Amino acid sequence: MLFSAALFNAKAQDAHCGFDEHLDRMLAEDPSGIQIIKDRQERALEINRQRLSGDVERAGGPRIIPTVFHVVHQGGNENISKEQIEDQMRILNEDFSRTNPDAAQTRAEFLPVAANPNVEFRLAQLDPQGNCTDGIVRVWSPLTYNATDDVKSVSYWPSADYFNVWVVATIDNDGEQGIVLGYAQFPGFGAAATDGVVVRSNYIGGIGTAASNGSVGRTLTHEVGHWLGLLHTFQGGCNGGFFGETIDDTPPVAAATEGGCPHNANTC
């Protein structure tokens, strides 16, 4: 069966996630990635089946994910404070543990399946050489502007041991309209040296330079979902199929929304 990389392409005109554009580029360079994604999705569905049937039990936890923020800057506001990064870590862990204040807004029909995935993100305490660290690396580079995957070459820790987050001033929008807030590399497809998430500095956390944009740190939460293997809920549109998000706790969506978050919309 043949799949087109264009199936992933769903660009918004405003500030948006750049995951689809990034995945499109990767698949154009290496079409074999389609089969990798397909295999991983099928494996995830099988694990889910085993969990629901009781064939496997949930592991103890939480699973700790050592995290490093590579702040790439040229001395401007993109060189965000440690406090802003720590605020982002708080938000990220609240979101993934369902201890975030707005978890109470979960629609009633989803409450039976809403869950804590049993992971915890922590700023790394040891660097790859075994030295003490606060999990933040600051690097001076012009690649912070209109950032692409090239920015990852200025600072990187082995992705088998760390979750890499690159903080930049702006992200290349590949000639499209709108502002790219962040993007993630899909798991199992792509080089280890580029594995992780790129996010605009003024969308990290909910304080400092991010205090006025209204995202309250959810951009990184969203991108981490992609990094862990989730596609968009609008992937594949209403028909979904293989390229649907495949997770049954959320319904398919016809297309990406442009502005706002219509919690009660069932566009399909």
C-alpha positions in Angstrom: 0.0 0.0 0.0 1.3 3.5 -0.8 1.0 6.5 1.4 1.6 10.1 0.6 3.6 12.4 2.8 1.1 15.1 1.9 -1.4 13.3 4.2 0.5 14.9 7.1 0.3 18.4 5.7 -2.1 20.6 7.6 -0.8 24.1 7.9 -2.5 26.8 9.8 -2.3 30.5 8.8 -1.5 31.7 12.3 0.9 30.6 15.1 1.0 26.9 14.9 2.8 23.6 15.5 5.4 22.8 12.9 5.3 19.1 13.4 3.5 18.3 10.1 5.8 20.4 8.0 8.9 18.8 9.6 7.6 15.3 9.1 6.7 16.1 5.5 10.3 17.2 4.9 11.7 14.0 6.6 9.4 11.7 4.6 10.3 13.5 1.3 14.0 12.8 2.1 13.3 9.2 3.2 10.0 7.7 2.1 10.8 4.5 4.0 9.8 6.4 7.2 6.2 5.7 6.3 6.7 2.0 7.1 8.6 2.8 10.3 5.7 4.9 11.5 3.2 2.3 10.4 5.1 -0.4 12.4 5.3 1.7 15.5 1.6 2.6 15.4 0.7 -1.1 15.0 3.0 -2.0 17.9 1.4 0.8 20.1 -2.1 -0.6 19.3 -1.0 -4.1 20.2 0.4 -2.9 23.6 -2.8 -1.0 24.2 -4.8 -4.2 23.4 -2.7 -6.2 25.9 -3.2 -3.6 28.6 -6.9 -3.5 28.1 -7.1 -7.3 28.1 -5.0 -7.6 31.2 -2.2 -9.5 29.5 0.4 -7.1 30.7 0.4 -5.0 33.9 1.4 -1.4 34.2 5.1 -1.0 35.3 6.1 0.7 38.5 7.1 4.3 38.2 7.2 7.0 37.4 9.6 6.6 34.5 12.1 9.5 34.9 13.0 11.3 31.7 16.2 13.4 32.2 15.8 16.6 30.3 18.2 19.2 29.0 17.4 22.6 27.6 19.8 24.0 25.0 19.2 27.7 25.1 20.6 29.0 21.8 20.9 32.8 21.8 22.7 36.0 20.8 22.3 37.8 24.1 18.7 38.9 23.5 15.4 38.0 25.2 15.7 34.5 23.8 18.3 33.8 26.5 15.5 33.0 29.0 16.0 32.7 32.7 16.4 29.5 34.7 13.2 30.4 36.5 11.3 30.4 33.2 12.6 27.0 32.3 11.7 25.6 35.8 8.2 27.0 35.4 8.0 25.1 32.1 9.0 21.9 33.8 6.3 22.4 36.5 3.7 22.8 33.8 4.9 19.9 31.7 4.8 17.5 34.7 1.4 18.8 35.9 0.0 18.2 32.4 1.4 14.7 32.1 0.3 13.7 35.6 -3.2 15.3 35.2 -2.6 17.5 38.2 -3.0 20.6 36.1 -5.8 22.9 37.4 -7.8 22.7 34.2 -7.9 18.9 34.3 -11.2 19.6 36.0 -12.6 20.8 32.6 -12.2 17.3 31.0 -15.5 16.5 29.3 -17.5 13.8 31.1 -17.4 11.3 28.3 -13.6 11.2 28.5 -13.2 10.9 32.2 -13.2 7.1 32.2 -10.1 7.0 30.0 -8.3 10.1 31.2 -5.1 8.9 32.9 -1.7 9.6 34.2 0.9 8.1 31.8 3.4 7.5 34.7 6.3 9.6 33.4 8.1 12.5 35.1 10.4 15.0 33.4 13.4 16.2 35.5 16.2 18.6 34.6 19.3 16.5 34.2 21.6 16.5 37.2 24.6 14.9 35.4 26.0 15.8 32.0 27.2 13.2 29.5 30.7 13.3 31.1 29.3 12.7 34.6 29.7 16.3 35.8 27.1 18.0 37.8 24.7 20.2 35.8 21.4 22.1 36.2 20.2 20.7 32.9 20.5 24.0 31.1 23.2 24.7 28.4 23.6 28.2 26.9 25.2 28.5 23.5 25.8 31.7 21.5 24.8 31.2 17.9 23.0 33.1 15.1 21.2 29.8 14.3 18.7 30.8 17.0 17.0 32.9 14.3 14.8 31.1 11.7 16.0 27.8 13.4 16.0 24.5 11.5 17.4 21.2 12.5 20.8 22.8 11.9 20.5 24.5 15.3 20.7 21.0 17.0 24.4 20.7 15.9 25.5 23.5 18.2 24.6 21.6 21.3 23.3 18.0 21.8 23.3 15.4 24.5 22.9 11.7 23.6 19.2 11.1 23.0 19.4 7.6 24.4 20.0 9.2 27.8 18.4 12.6 27.6 15.3 14.4 26.2 16.8 17.4 24.3 14.9 20.7 24.1 16.3 23.4 21.9 15.1 26.9 22.9 15.4 29.4 20.0 14.3 32.9 19.1 12.4 32.0 16.0 11.7 28.9 13.9 11.9 28.7 10.1 8.3 28.5 8.6 9.5 26.9 5.4 8.1 29.7 3.3 4.6 29.2 4.7 2.4 31.8 6.4 2.2 32.0 10.1 4.6 31.6 13.0 5.9 28.2 14.0 5.9 27.8 17.8 7.7 24.5 18.0 8.1 21.1 16.4 9.2 17.6 17.4 10.9 14.7 15.8 8.7 11.6 15.6 10.1 8.6 17.5 12.0 5.9 15.7 12.3 7.9 12.5 15.3 10.3 11.9 18.8 10.6 13.3 19.5 10.2 17.0 21.4 13.5 16.9 18.3 15.4 15.9 15.9 13.7 18.3 14.0 16.1 20.5 11.9 19.2 20.4 12.6 22.8 19.2 10.5 25.6 20.8 10.4 29.4 20.6 11.8 30.9 23.7 8.8 33.1 24.3 6.6 30.0 24.5 8.6 28.3 27.2 6.7 28.3 30.5 4.2 30.9 31.6 6.4 33.6 33.1 9.1 35.9 31.9 9.0 36.4 28.1 6.1 33.9 27.9 3.8 35.7 30.3 1.7 37.5 27.8 1.1 35.0 24.9 -1.6 33.0 26.6 0.0 29.6 25.9 0.8 29.0 29.6 3.5 26.5 28.7 1.3 24.2 26.7 3.4 24.4 23.5 6.1 22.1 24.9 3.4 19.7 26.3 1.9 19.5 22.8 5.3 18.8 21.2 6.2 16.2 23.8 3.1 14.4 22.7 4.5 14.2 19.2 7.9 13.2 20.5 6.3 10.3 22.4 4.5 9.1 19.2 1.2 11.0 19.0 0.0 12.4 15.7 -2.5 15.3 15.5 -6.2 14.4 16.1 -6.9 15.9 12.6 -4.3 13.6 10.9 -6.2 11.9 8.1 -9.3 14.0 8.7 -12.6 12.5 9.7 -11.8 9.1 8.1 -8.7 8.8 10.1 -7.6 5.4 9.0 -4.0 4.5 9.8 -3.0 8.2 9.8 -5.5 9.1 12.3 -4.2 9.7 15.8 -5.3 6.1 16.7 -5.9 6.9 20.4 -9.5 6.2 21.3 -9.7 8.7 24.2 -10.1 11.6 21.7 -12.4 11.8 18.6 -11.0 12.6 15.1 -11.1 16.2 14.0 -11.8 17.3 10.4 -9.0 19.9 10.3 -6.7 22.0 12.4 -8.4 24.9 14.1 -7.1 28.4 13.5 -7.1 30.2 16.8 -8.6 29.2 20.1 -9.4 25.7 21.4 -13.0 24.7 20.9 -13.3 22.1 23.7 -16.8 21.0 22.7 -16.4 20.8 19.0 -17.0 17.4 17.3 -16.3 18.4 13.7 -16.5 14.8 12.4 
